[in-house]
Amino acid sequence: MIEVNELTKRYGGTTAVDHLSFTVRPGHVTGFLGPNGAGKSTTLRLVLGLNDPTGGSVTIDGRRFRDRPRGLRHVGALLDAHEVHGGRSALAHLTVLARSNRIPRRRVDEVLEEVGLAGARRRRIGGFSLGMKQRLGIAAALLGDPPVLLFDEPLNGLDPEGVKWLRGLFHRLAAEGRTVLVSSHLMSEMENTADQLVVIGRGTLIAAERLTEFAARGTRPTVTVRTPDPAVLTALLTGAGAEVSRDADSLTVTGMDADRIGELALRNRVLLRELTTRTASLEEAFMELTADSVEYLAGEAR
Ligand SMILES: Nc1ncnc2c1ncn2[C@@H]1O[C@H](COP(=O)(O)OP(=O)(O)OP(=O)(O)O)[C@@H](O)[C@H]1O
């Protein structure tokens, strides 16, 4: 279990992580989501003890990561796929890691096979594509067969087949009872990957719940109605407790379902030309929830 407690990290005047608290449990794939600059990478570095917090604490199974001997056997992490020695082969890179963590040599062959790099094991990493580097980073994370795994934007650079494979791997690792934390800035990437979510914005917690709970809360359906009598229908709907926004002959209604809108219209002899229920996508719900914490907006002053 990873416990993040009132974690804070400041860089000069920038507060990257701000009194952040959440728990990541074993047996689940937990998606760690937030827009660019939300503080995801900083948090993962603090979990791994690569940086010191300004305040608060992080523990893994009750202990700080750096207090553990042979770290890779307890926590495996992919942080930055480019942080590898380009002159080495995949085989040499993993062998060095295995030796320094006292991991048996046979694990190197097993993880190379697992991530699909067995055929490229003797090639220089410098010539690897981004997707291949991601696979190598995943191999390194798996090397110590650890119960806790952290992945920072692991789907970056993978082709659709690679994404499918990695999702399957995450599910298997979680089903084996491991703790799996996967960061992304795209809800669409997490939709079929994670079953738990931790959402942050500007270094603070926005949501920590099951994906299904997030979906139920964030994707309130709206109904689009077109009518030649928009003013009359708007008055009827708002009178019955719905929220209505109007654009010419088209109304967008929340807080009332299509069946009830249809009944109200019929009873009051208002002609309808369209009655469409629309459920916002998870991605839209995520964007709405994090809108206030997006740091860089293209072409728009905030
Ligand atoms: N070493 C550093 N020195 C100064 N500021 C930093 C440093 N590392 C991170 N920051 C700042 O902290 C904030 C959070 O950055 P972080 O990389 O953790 O976000 P992120 O959620 O991982 O974003 P992304 O999705 O873009 O990778 C940003 O404003 C960033 O500029």
The ligand as an SDF file (V2000), in Angstrom:
LIG
                    3D

 31 33  0  0  0  0  0  0  0  0999 V2000
   12.9390   20.4810  -10.8020 N   0  0  0  0  0  0  0  0  0  0  0  0
   12.0010   21.4110  -10.8900 C   0  0  0  0  0  0  0  0  0  0  0  0
   12.3150   22.7230  -10.7260 N   0  0  0  0  0  0  0  0  0  0  0  0
   11.3430   23.6630  -10.8040 C   0  0  0  0  0  0  0  0  0  0  0  0
   10.0500   23.4350  -11.0530 N   0  0  0  0  0  0  0  0  0  0  0  0
    9.6770   22.1550  -11.2310 C   0  0  0  0  0  0  0  0  0  0  0  0
   10.6330   21.0670  -11.1710 C   0  0  0  0  0  0  0  0  0  0  0  0
    9.9650   19.9090  -11.3830 N   0  0  0  0  0  0  0  0  0  0  0  0
    8.6840   20.2420  -11.5790 C   0  0  0  0  0  0  0  0  0  0  0  0
    8.4960   21.5700  -11.4930 N   0  0  0  0  0  0  0  0  0  0  0  0
    7.2100   22.3000  -11.6350 C   0  0  0  0  0  0  0  0  0  0  0  0
    6.2640   21.6320  -10.8290 O   0  0  0  0  0  0  0  0  0  0  0  0
    4.9940   21.5580  -11.4770 C   0  0  0  0  0  0  0  0  0  0  0  0
    4.5540   20.1180  -11.5670 C   0  0  0  0  0  0  0  0  0  0  0  0
    5.3560   19.4210  -12.5190 O   0  0  0  0  0  0  0  0  0  0  0  0
    5.2380   17.8600  -12.8080 P   0  0  0  0  0  0  0  0  0  0  0  0
    6.2580   17.5360  -13.8570 O   0  0  0  0  0  0  0  0  0  0  0  0
    5.2770   17.1190  -11.5520 O   0  0  0  0  0  0  0  0  0  0  0  0
    3.7830   17.7490  -13.4300 O   0  0  0  0  0  0  0  0  0  0  0  0
    3.1060   16.5560  -14.2420 P   0  0  0  0  0  0  0  0  0  0  0  0
    1.7290   16.4370  -13.7080 O   0  0  0  0  0  0  0  0  0  0  0  0
    3.9720   15.3660  -14.2080 O   0  0  0  0  0  0  0  0  0  0  0  0
    3.0280   17.1480  -15.7050 O   0  0  0  0  0  0  0  0  0  0  0  0
    3.1930   16.4600  -17.1640 P   0  0  0  0  0  0  0  0  0  0  0  0
    1.8990   15.7470  -17.4660 O   0  0  0  0  0  0  0  0  0  0  0  0
    3.3660   17.6710  -18.0440 O   0  0  0  0  0  0  0  0  0  0  0  0
    4.3940   15.5780  -17.1000 O   0  0  0  0  0  0  0  0  0  0  0  0
    5.1590   22.2620  -12.8100 C   0  0  0  0  0  0  0  0  0  0  0  0
    4.7060   23.5900  -12.6730 O   0  0  0  0  0  0  0  0  0  0  0  0
    6.6400   22.2150  -13.0610 C   0  0  0  0  0  0  0  0  0  0  0  0
    7.0470   23.2990  -13.8330 O   0  0  0  0  0  0  0  0  0  0  0  0
  1  2  1  0
  2  3  1  0
  2  7  2  0
  3  4  2  0
  4  5  1  0
  5  6  2  0
  6  7  1  0
  6 10  1  0
  7  8  1  0
  8  9  2  0
  9 10  1  0
 10 11  1  0
 11 12  1  0
 11 30  1  0
 12 13  1  0
 13 14  1  0
 13 28  1  0
 14 15  1  0
 15 16  1  0
 16 17  2  0
 16 18  1  0
 16 19  1  0
 19 20  1  0
 20 21  2  0
 20 22  1  0
 20 23  1  0
 23 24  1  0
 24 25  2  0
 24 26  1  0
 24 27  1  0
 28 29  1  0
 28 30  1  0
 30 31  1  0
M  END
$$$$
